[in-house]
Amino acid sequence: MSSTVFSSSSPARSIFGITPGSAPRLLVTAIVVAHDGARWLGDTLRALSAQSRAVDRVIGIDNGSRDGSGTLLAEAFGPASVLTYPRSTGFGSAVAQALRKLPAATAGQEWIWLLHDDCAPDQHALRELLRAASDEPGAAVLGPKLRDHLDRGLLLEAGVTVNRTGRRDTGLEPREYDQGQHDGLRDVLSVSTAGMLVRRDVWDEIGGFDPGLPLFRDDLDFCWRVRNAGHRVITVTDAVAWHAEASARRRRPPAASDHHPRRLDRRNAMFVVVVNLPFLAMLRALVRNSLGSVVRTAVFLLAKQPASALDEISALGSVLLHPMRIRRGRRRRRAGRKEHYPEVKHLLTPPGAGWRRFADMVQAFVSGEGPVDSPGRHHAGAVRAVTGEEPGEELLADSGVFRRTFASAGVLLTFLLVAVTLIAARHLLGGGALGGGALVPVVGSAADLWRVYIEDHHDIGLGTDAWAPPYIAVVAGVAALFFGEVQTAVAVLLVGCVPLAGVSAYLATRALVPSRYARFWLAATYALLPVGTGAVAAGRLGTAVVLILLPVYVGLGPALLARDRRRSRRAAWGFGLALAVGTAFVPLVYALVAVLCVLAAVAFGGVRPAVGEAVSIVLIVPAVLLLPWLIDLVEQPGRFLLEVGLHRADLVAPRLPAESLVGLSPGGPGLPPWWVTAGLIASALAALLMRRQRMIVAIGWGVTLFGLLVAILVSRVNVVGLNGGVPAPAWPGVPLALAAMGMLMLAALTSHRITELRRAGKLRKIAAFLTVVVAYSTPLLAAGYWMVKGVTGPLRSDMPAPLPPVVTSEAAPGDRVLMIRPAQGSAALTYTVLPGRAPLLGELDVPVPGRGEHDRFLWAASGLLAGRGDHDMATLAAFGVRFVVLAAPIDPATVRVLDAQPTLVRKTLGADAAVWRSLLQPHPPPARPDDGGGPHRWWLWGQGALLVVALVLAAPGARGERESLVPGSEAPHAAAADAGPPPLRAAGRRRRAGRAKAIRR
């Protein structure tokens, strides 16, 4: 067999070996491996022939190409210098077979230069590689800096490392461009086989590439073994090559393996790490890989990428289920593995980078891009035609979690709102139990709340089989995030509702309001509305949660109108879940959203057929998840106006004045003056002067007027608490928050007109400045007032125990307590039955039993205070009452009446409470047999399954084309890709030019 020496000076000199005496001191043999790469191979061959330091001999390898790659190799090198192997031959096996047929140099040092068919080296690449080889002692493997084949300035890699889970790490940011920031010679763990320069003697010593790794990670394994043998692997950034990554980016189907590229790459990655690490590090890597793969599989399933999930878990199984393969691989790599591990460990990816990769993946999943960090894709670079970016935007593009997190207006907003909240709620920090106003003192743990939610009989009041309110499960779930601390969870939701509402508004409206400055104002103003500060002061947990969720409704609502049915349905499932949570805290939310959804379906049903299906999903999901608790609301419509917690007359304004409604002030404690919101109202009124975007103005003002109308009606209706009490008007906080959101959205969506005014002239520039000042007056005045006055309301962080210590210490299981309190705003007394412990959050929201038993109990309690006789106390003992507690303020006349009862013995009398113990033996109802929960428990399991299904259907998938979500808007933020990718536009120009040329002829 003969070979052709391929060089720029003598392209046809035909010898197989190097003649003795004529061999150069450094002999370079180039090996070009091709497999269906004809579209790139021409560039590679031209780049090879143009090298300033010509190769000494060259050989081409064709792995069963079907696109003419073998012909191109034969034309360039000569038929005798081209070897042909089957399509199933891997890259490493092809190179090894070629080197076995190629004799080694008889004198001097020989280097092997490996080139892919899709890798075009720079004119001086080989010269720079050889220069670095001579300057760096011990260098056995060298690699060039790789850039993208299409986008020539985009960096692909300058050396490669890996973390202990096998994740390939180039150390580059997504779409990072080469500006010399990574230049310089340095030791690395691995370099790519595309352009790799290897000493022939080291190749023979190591044994070449592992034939068991035909595709992917063969370069990593080879370089790791070179390191373990005591040699150096360096990257030479002065040498540049352009790589298309055809196999990694799946631009051609791989034939060397029947496995999917992503699965094969992930399997090989785990295998290489496991067989090259020392024993203890290998065990830790196995555990880390197993747990990480399970988590990634779950994320892929949530992102609706079942193929990626299957590849991930299958790759893990193919490694763990073949222990003998691992054993053989570790035996072959035994030499030098432990001795050189300290050097290799220094080159591995730092542990913090793994968390950053996971954060990138989760962020992509949450933002709807999908966790695209698939193992088959080595680099984060993408073609500009796909992203729709204009030339030059890459230098300004955001990159990395740090910049995306800390260089944003959203983070600044969060810090400011948290600071304002901490200053305003300074007296609530620390202390004991949080409570007061509508919030009962918070005690217990998340486990206690779960028990209340799942049990089918509640020892509340006189005992009841009613369903527990579903918001208990939500609070228990949030408390689980804080290690079961319900106190912390309620404090975050209630006191932290101001910053949480601001962050929610900023993030949820980013698809609707493109300007981050407008969103900053919108979010800050929304968070500091009187509804929010009033909810904190009065302990209204329900309003606080809805205030956080309302921007989510606004962000998902327009997505129901999307043309893409899948996108519309996904938004509907998410909307339904969020609406179910809001309804559990404030049932009125369901009615408000239902009216708006029906109006949207009627208005847009003709042009968006999918809106009817989406609206149905939105309204059905909460109804199913909240059954049968929702049926109790339908049977008692007045409860729709209540929210969770206590309904007290001193927490609402008896007659809300008109200026408070117009100023979006719902009445009650802890509210700023009504004129604080004048800037917001003025901004919304100014939008009426706009001549364009009339539909946005109409919809915004329509929602505002609808919210104001409902607020007026709600504030005029007197309702009684769930378990009795004095009738009092309902609190109109949620309807006013909806009205404020309508104003905020229409002002934010028309805010770009301010820029037009600023550019128009001096007077209009002054008008634009004044408009901004007036708009920002609302959040600034609200924040200043709240910080100065603080949380002025009944909410406290040092609430005393609801029951005196003598009761909780002496009460036996099953004992009940009759709590007597003066009614708010009247001389009457209220009677409450409690177990012999402090009530848990939500227990007082469980409906009382039928009127017969309840009326009998009230008759006995009122008779006890009236002094009718011992038979009243006997009746109370039959209900299990052992203690009678008179809460402050203590009425001396009531104390004398209770002291006169012969069956009562006073235990204590203080400023906060007086306690009597009954001499009669209480007779609590017998314990119910445990039947496993019966239908109650089965229904809860069914709801849990429905919740999981809804979560999966609502999870974001891969992001498609954007479209305008705001009816009537010009959508200036639409993606450039909507107009078609650049190649299509170029083809259109060529066709038009051809037609014009034909017409001229």
FENVENSUL-V17802 format. One record per backbone hydrogen bond with DSSP energy under -0.5 kcal/mol. NH is the residue of the N-H (numbers start at 0). CO is the residue of the C=O. If there is no record, write none. Layout:
# FENVENSUL-V17802
nh=NH co=CO
nh=NH co=CO
This chain:
# FENVENSUL-V17802
nh=4 co=2
nh=4 co=12
nh=5 co=3
nh=6 co=4
nh=12 co=4
nh=12 co=9
nh=14 co=2
nh=14 co=12
nh=18 co=16
nh=21 co=18
nh=26 co=24
nh=26 co=108
nh=27 co=25
nh=28 co=26
nh=28 co=110
nh=29 co=27
nh=29 co=56
nh=30 co=112
nh=31 co=58
nh=32 co=30
nh=32 co=114
nh=33 co=31
nh=33 co=60
nh=39 co=36
nh=40 co=36
nh=41 co=37
nh=43 co=39
nh=44 co=40
nh=45 co=41
nh=46 co=42
nh=47 co=43
nh=48 co=44
nh=49 co=45
nh=50 co=47
nh=51 co=122
nh=53 co=51
nh=55 co=27
nh=56 co=27
nh=57 co=3
nh=58 co=29
nh=59 co=80
nh=60 co=31
nh=61 co=82
nh=62 co=33
nh=62 co=60
nh=63 co=61
nh=63 co=84
nh=71 co=67
nh=72 co=68
nh=73 co=69
nh=74 co=70
nh=75 co=71
nh=76 co=72
nh=77 co=72
nh=77 co=73
nh=80 co=77
nh=81 co=78
nh=82 co=59
nh=84 co=61
nh=88 co=85
nh=90 co=213
nh=93 co=89
nh=94 co=90
nh=95 co=91
nh=96 co=92
nh=97 co=93
nh=98 co=94
nh=99 co=95
nh=100 co=96
nh=101 co=97
nh=102 co=100
nh=108 co=24
nh=110 co=26
nh=111 co=197
nh=112 co=28
nh=112 co=110
nh=113 co=111
nh=113 co=195
nh=114 co=30
nh=116 co=32
nh=118 co=115
nh=119 co=241
nh=120 co=118
nh=121 co=239
nh=124 co=121
nh=127 co=123
nh=128 co=124
nh=129 co=125
nh=130 co=126
nh=131 co=127
nh=132 co=128
nh=133 co=129
nh=134 co=130
nh=135 co=131
nh=136 co=134
nh=138 co=135
nh=139 co=137
nh=139 co=231
nh=140 co=231
nh=141 co=196
nh=142 co=233
nh=144 co=235
nh=144 co=238
nh=145 co=156
nh=146 co=240
nh=147 co=150
nh=147 co=153
nh=148 co=242
nh=151 co=149
nh=153 co=150
nh=154 co=175
nh=155 co=145
nh=156 co=145
nh=157 co=158
nh=159 co=189
nh=160 co=168
nh=162 co=166
nh=165 co=162
nh=167 co=165
nh=168 co=160
nh=175 co=172
nh=177 co=152
nh=178 co=176
nh=182 co=179
nh=185 co=234
nh=187 co=232
nh=189 co=159
nh=194 co=113
nh=194 co=192
nh=195 co=192
nh=196 co=141
nh=197 co=111
nh=197 co=195
nh=198 co=139
nh=199 co=109
nh=202 co=198
nh=203 co=199
nh=204 co=200
nh=205 co=201
nh=206 co=202
nh=207 co=202
nh=210 co=208
nh=212 co=209
nh=220 co=216
nh=221 co=217
nh=222 co=218
nh=223 co=219
nh=224 co=220
nh=225 co=221
nh=226 co=222
nh=227 co=223
nh=228 co=224
nh=229 co=226
nh=230 co=225
nh=231 co=137
nh=233 co=140
nh=234 co=185
nh=235 co=142
nh=236 co=234
nh=238 co=235
nh=239 co=237
nh=240 co=144
nh=241 co=119
nh=242 co=146
nh=242 co=240
nh=243 co=117
nh=248 co=244
nh=249 co=246
nh=250 co=245
nh=251 co=245
nh=263 co=259
nh=264 co=260
nh=265 co=261
nh=266 co=262
nh=267 co=263
nh=268 co=264
nh=269 co=265
nh=270 co=266
nh=271 co=267
nh=272 co=268
nh=273 co=269
nh=274 co=270
nh=275 co=271
nh=276 co=272
nh=281 co=277
nh=282 co=278
nh=283 co=279
nh=284 co=280
nh=285 co=281
nh=286 co=282
nh=287 co=283
nh=288 co=284
nh=289 co=285
nh=290 co=286
nh=291 co=287
nh=292 co=288
nh=293 co=289
nh=294 co=290
nh=295 co=291
nh=296 co=292
nh=297 co=293
nh=298 co=294
nh=299 co=295
nh=300 co=296
nh=301 co=297
nh=302 co=298
nh=303 co=300
nh=304 co=299
nh=308 co=304
nh=309 co=305
nh=310 co=306
nh=311 co=307
nh=312 co=308
nh=313 co=309
nh=314 co=310
nh=315 co=311
nh=316 co=312
nh=317 co=313
nh=318 co=314
nh=319 co=315
nh=320 co=316
nh=321 co=318
nh=325 co=321
nh=326 co=322
nh=327 co=323
nh=328 co=324
nh=329 co=325
nh=330 co=326
nh=331 co=327
nh=332 co=328
nh=333 co=330
nh=336 co=333
nh=339 co=335
nh=340 co=337
nh=343 co=339
nh=344 co=340
nh=345 co=341
nh=346 co=342
nh=346 co=343
nh=347 co=343
nh=347 co=344
nh=348 co=161
nh=352 co=349
nh=353 co=349
nh=353 co=350
nh=354 co=350
nh=355 co=351
nh=356 co=352
nh=357 co=353
nh=358 co=354
nh=359 co=355
nh=360 co=356
nh=361 co=357
nh=362 co=358
nh=363 co=359
nh=364 co=360
nh=365 co=361
nh=366 co=362
nh=367 co=364
nh=368 co=363
nh=369 co=363
nh=371 co=369
nh=373 co=371
nh=376 co=373
nh=377 co=375
nh=385 co=382
nh=386 co=382
nh=387 co=383
nh=388 co=383
nh=392 co=389
nh=394 co=391
nh=395 co=392
nh=396 co=392
nh=402 co=398
nh=403 co=399
nh=404 co=400
nh=405 co=401
nh=406 co=402
nh=411 co=407
nh=412 co=408
nh=413 co=409
nh=414 co=410
nh=415 co=411
nh=416 co=412
nh=417 co=413
nh=418 co=414
nh=419 co=415
nh=420 co=416
nh=421 co=417
nh=422 co=418
nh=423 co=419
nh=424 co=420
nh=425 co=422
nh=427 co=424
nh=428 co=424
nh=428 co=425
nh=431 co=796
nh=432 co=798
nh=434 co=795
nh=435 co=438
nh=437 co=537
nh=438 co=435
nh=439 co=437
nh=441 co=433
nh=442 co=440
nh=445 co=483
nh=448 co=444
nh=449 co=445
nh=450 co=446
nh=451 co=447
nh=452 co=448
nh=453 co=449
nh=454 co=450
nh=457 co=463
nh=459 co=457
nh=460 co=832
nh=462 co=459
nh=463 co=457
nh=471 co=468
nh=472 co=469
nh=473 co=469
nh=474 co=470
nh=475 co=471
nh=476 co=472
nh=477 co=473
nh=478 co=474
nh=479 co=475
nh=480 co=476
nh=480 co=477
nh=481 co=477
nh=481 co=478
nh=482 co=479
nh=483 co=478
nh=484 co=478
nh=484 co=481
nh=485 co=443
nh=485 co=483
nh=488 co=484
nh=489 co=485
nh=490 co=486
nh=491 co=487
nh=492 co=488
nh=493 co=489
nh=494 co=490
nh=495 co=490
nh=496 co=493
nh=497 co=494
nh=499 co=495
nh=500 co=496
nh=501 co=497
nh=502 co=498
nh=503 co=499
nh=504 co=500
nh=505 co=501
nh=506 co=502
nh=507 co=503
nh=508 co=504
nh=509 co=506
nh=511 co=508
nh=512 co=508
nh=513 co=511
nh=518 co=514
nh=519 co=515
nh=520 co=516
nh=521 co=517
nh=522 co=518
nh=523 co=519
nh=524 co=520
nh=525 co=521
nh=526 co=522
nh=527 co=523
nh=528 co=525
nh=531 co=528
nh=532 co=528
nh=533 co=529
nh=534 co=530
nh=535 co=531
nh=536 co=532
nh=537 co=533
nh=538 co=534
nh=538 co=535
nh=539 co=534
nh=540 co=538
nh=543 co=539
nh=544 co=540
nh=545 co=541
nh=546 co=542
nh=547 co=543
nh=548 co=544
nh=549 co=545
nh=550 co=546
nh=551 co=548
nh=552 co=548
nh=553 co=549
nh=554 co=550
nh=555 co=551
nh=556 co=552
nh=557 co=553
nh=559 co=555
nh=559 co=556
nh=560 co=557
nh=561 co=558
nh=564 co=562
nh=567 co=563
nh=568 co=564
nh=569 co=565
nh=570 co=566
nh=571 co=567
nh=572 co=568
nh=573 co=569
nh=574 co=570
nh=575 co=571
nh=576 co=572
nh=577 co=573
nh=578 co=574
nh=579 co=575
nh=580 co=576
nh=581 co=577
nh=582 co=578
nh=583 co=579
nh=584 co=580
nh=584 co=581
nh=585 co=581
nh=586 co=641
nh=588 co=585
nh=589 co=586
nh=590 co=586
nh=591 co=587
nh=592 co=588
nh=593 co=589
nh=594 co=590
nh=595 co=591
nh=596 co=592
nh=597 co=593
nh=598 co=594
nh=599 co=595
nh=600 co=596
nh=601 co=597
nh=602 co=598
nh=603 co=599
nh=604 co=600
nh=607 co=603
nh=610 co=607
nh=611 co=608
nh=612 co=608
nh=613 co=609
nh=614 co=610
nh=615 co=611
nh=616 co=612
nh=617 co=613
nh=618 co=614
nh=619 co=615
nh=620 co=616
nh=621 co=617
nh=622 co=618
nh=623 co=619
nh=624 co=620
nh=625 co=621
nh=626 co=623
nh=628 co=625
nh=629 co=625
nh=630 co=627
nh=631 co=627
nh=632 co=628
nh=633 co=629
nh=634 co=630
nh=635 co=631
nh=638 co=635
nh=639 co=636
nh=640 co=637
nh=641 co=638
nh=643 co=584
nh=645 co=437
nh=647 co=645
nh=650 co=647
nh=651 co=648
nh=660 co=656
nh=661 co=657
nh=662 co=658
nh=663 co=660
nh=664 co=659
nh=665 co=663
nh=670 co=667
nh=675 co=672
nh=676 co=673
nh=677 co=674
nh=678 co=675
nh=680 co=676
nh=681 co=677
nh=682 co=678
nh=683 co=679
nh=684 co=680
nh=685 co=681
nh=686 co=682
nh=687 co=684
nh=688 co=685
nh=689 co=686
nh=696 co=692
nh=697 co=693
nh=698 co=694
nh=699 co=695
nh=700 co=696
nh=701 co=697
nh=702 co=698
nh=703 co=699
nh=704 co=700
nh=705 co=701
nh=706 co=702
nh=707 co=703
nh=708 co=704
nh=709 co=705
nh=710 co=706
nh=711 co=707
nh=712 co=708
nh=713 co=709
nh=714 co=710
nh=715 co=711
nh=715 co=712
nh=716 co=713
nh=717 co=715
nh=718 co=727
nh=723 co=720
nh=727 co=718
nh=729 co=713
nh=729 co=716
nh=731 co=729
nh=735 co=731
nh=736 co=732
nh=737 co=733
nh=738 co=734
nh=739 co=735
nh=740 co=736
nh=741 co=737
nh=742 co=738
nh=743 co=739
nh=744 co=740
nh=745 co=741
nh=746 co=742
nh=747 co=743
nh=748 co=744
nh=749 co=745
nh=750 co=747
nh=752 co=749
nh=753 co=750
nh=754 co=750
nh=755 co=751
nh=756 co=752
nh=757 co=753
nh=758 co=754
nh=759 co=755
nh=759 co=756
nh=760 co=756
nh=764 co=760
nh=765 co=761
nh=766 co=762
nh=767 co=763
nh=768 co=764
nh=769 co=765
nh=770 co=766
nh=771 co=767
nh=772 co=768
nh=773 co=769
nh=774 co=770
nh=775 co=771
nh=776 co=772
nh=776 co=773
nh=777 co=773
nh=777 co=774
nh=778 co=774
nh=779 co=775
nh=780 co=776
nh=781 co=777
nh=782 co=778
nh=783 co=779
nh=784 co=780
nh=785 co=781
nh=786 co=782
nh=787 co=783
nh=788 co=784
nh=789 co=785
nh=790 co=423
nh=791 co=789
nh=792 co=790
nh=794 co=536
nh=795 co=434
nh=798 co=432
nh=806 co=803
nh=807 co=803
nh=808 co=804
nh=809 co=805
nh=810 co=806
nh=814 co=811
nh=815 co=879
nh=816 co=833
nh=817 co=882
nh=818 co=816
nh=818 co=831
nh=819 co=817
nh=819 co=884
nh=820 co=818
nh=820 co=829
nh=822 co=827
nh=825 co=822
nh=829 co=820
nh=831 co=818
nh=833 co=816
nh=833 co=831
nh=835 co=814
nh=836 co=834
nh=840 co=442
nh=842 co=839
nh=843 co=839
nh=844 co=841
nh=845 co=842
nh=853 co=849
nh=854 co=850
nh=855 co=851
nh=856 co=852
nh=857 co=853
nh=858 co=854
nh=859 co=855
nh=860 co=856
nh=861 co=857
nh=862 co=858
nh=863 co=859
nh=864 co=860
nh=865 co=861
nh=866 co=862
nh=867 co=862
nh=871 co=868
nh=872 co=868
nh=873 co=869
nh=874 co=870
nh=875 co=871
nh=876 co=872
nh=877 co=873
nh=878 co=874
nh=878 co=875
nh=879 co=876
nh=880 co=875
nh=881 co=815
nh=882 co=815
nh=883 co=915
nh=884 co=817
nh=885 co=913
nh=886 co=819
nh=886 co=884
nh=887 co=911
nh=891 co=889
nh=894 co=890
nh=895 co=891
nh=896 co=892
nh=897 co=893
nh=898 co=894
nh=899 co=895
nh=900 co=897
nh=903 co=900
nh=904 co=916
nh=906 co=914
nh=907 co=914
nh=909 co=912
nh=913 co=885
nh=914 co=907
nh=915 co=883
nh=916 co=904
nh=917 co=881
nh=918 co=902
nh=921 co=919
nh=922 co=876
nh=930 co=928
nh=933 co=930
nh=935 co=932
nh=936 co=932
nh=937 co=933
nh=938 co=934
nh=939 co=935
nh=940 co=936
nh=941 co=937
nh=942 co=938
nh=943 co=939
nh=944 co=940
nh=945 co=941
nh=946 co=942
nh=947 co=943
nh=948 co=944
nh=949 co=945
nh=950 co=946
nh=951 co=947
nh=952 co=948
nh=953 co=949
nh=954 co=950
nh=966 co=964
nh=968 co=965
nh=973 co=970
nh=977 co=974
nh=978 co=975
nh=979 co=976
nh=983 co=980
nh=984 co=980
nh=985 co=981
nh=986 co=982
nh=987 co=983
nh=988 co=984
nh=989 co=985
nh=990 co=986
nh=991 co=987
nh=992 co=988
nh=993 co=989
nh=994 co=990
nh=995 co=991
nh=996 co=992
nh=997 co=993
nh=998 co=994
nh=999 co=995
nh=1000 co=996
